[in-house]
Amino acid sequence: MKPAWSKGSIAVFCVAFVLYLISSGLAHPTVYNNHVLLADAWLHGHIWIAEPSQAIDALDYLGRYYIIEAPLPAVLLLPFVAVFGTDANQTLVAVTCAALTVAAAYVLLERLDVSESTRRWVLITCATTSAATQSVQGDGVDHRSGGTPTR
């Protein structure tokens, strides 16, 4: 079995990371920082967040706001929020995860013995779809549906 991290997969990760980093405005902070706020809430012992900005989809229930998206991005952000608080850069974590996704696709295609030309096209497709749009926005939630707040 081939090793998971070959020179090719590391190169793919680095190229994807740099391209996503540049296209995200060098990991600008995002207004969609709902996962940072959720991780911060967990660290403070509750599941509701303080009043979020209008950019965040949050459910207002009995005067408290609850994030309605899946919690995995908040789990990934916990160590960063523990160190940096709500100033943790969600965009940088999203860019890193997106680049890891493209590198993992490269490893999978390599292990399946997919031809080099087919591998390139599949990686280009993988790298320019949701991984790209969500890392540029700095979140793991698809806001292309309009991003209309629920409140």
N, C-alpha and C positions, 0 to 999 in steps of 0.2 A: 504494500500500500504506500502511496506517495505521501510525504509529509504534508500537513495542513498548510503550513506557511512556507511556501517556496519563494524564490526571488520574484517570480511572476506575480504571485498573489500580493506580496508586499508592494511591488511596483503599482499594481492595480489599486490597492488601498491608498497609496500616497497620491497618485494622480487624481483619484476620485475625491480624496480629502481636500486637496488643494483647489480643485475646481468647485466643489461645494462651498468651501470656505470663501472663495472669491465671490461666487454668485450670491452668497448670503450677506454680502456687505461686510466681510471679515467678522462673521459671527456677531452681528449686531444684536442687541437685546430685542426680544420680540414682545409685542403687546399681547400675544397669545400665551402668556406664561402661567396658564392654569395648572400645569403639572408641577411647577415650582411651588405655587401656592398650596397645592394639595400635599406635597411632601412636607412643606413647612407646617401645615395643620397637623399632620400625623406626628411630627416631632414635638408638637405642643399638646399632644394627647387627645385630639378630636378629629372628626372627619369633615367638618364644615370649614369654609374659608371666610376670611374677612371680606367685606364688600369688594367684589372684583370690578375691573374696568368694564366698560360696555362692550369691549372686543371679545370678552370671554363668555362662552355659553355656560351659564350656571343656573341652577334651579333655586329659586327663592322659596323656602319652606319655613314658615313660622319665624321669619326674620333672620334666618341663616341661609347661607348660600352653599350649594353642593355642586361639585363638578360632575358633569354627566358623561364624560368620556371614560374610556377604559383606564385603569390605574397603573398599568405597567410602566409608562414613561415616568410617573412619579416615583415608582420603586427604584428605577435606574438613577433618578436624580437625588435620592435620599442622601448619599454621602456628600454630594456637592452642596446641597442645601444645609446639611449639618455644619459644614465648614464656612460657607459664604452667605448663609441665610437666603433671604428672598432676592439677593443680588446674584445668585447662581445663574450662570449663562446657559439657559435651556437650548439656545441655538447651537452652541458649540457641541453639546452632547448630541443633538439631533444630527449635526454634520458628521460627527464621529460614527454614530450608528448607521447612517446612510452609507458612508464609505466602507464600513465593515460588511454591510449587506452586499455591496458590489463585489468585494473581495471574496466573500463566502460563495457567491454565485460563480466566480472564477474557479475556486477550488472544486466546487461540485461539477462544473463542466469539464474541468481537467480530469477528474477521477472517472467521469463517464466516457472518457476518450472522445469527446466531441472535437471535430476538426477545428483547426485554428481560425479559419475564416468564419465558420458558424459561431464559434465562441465569441469572436469580436462583435458580431452583429447582436447576439443575445445580450452581451454585456452592455453594449451601447443602449439597447432597448431598456434593460434593467436600470441603467444609470440615469436615464432621462425621463423616467416615469415618476411614480409617486415618491420614490426615495429622494429625487431631486427637488420636487416641489415642496415637500414637507421639510426638508433640511434647510431650504432657502427661507421658508417662513419661520423656522426655528421651533417647530412643534411636530408632534406625531399625529395630529388630527387633520383631516382633509377639510379645509375651509373653502374649497372651490364651489361649494353649494351656495355660497353667498355670504357666509360668515355672520348671519344675522343673529344677534344676541337673543336669548330666549326670554329675557325680562323686558 
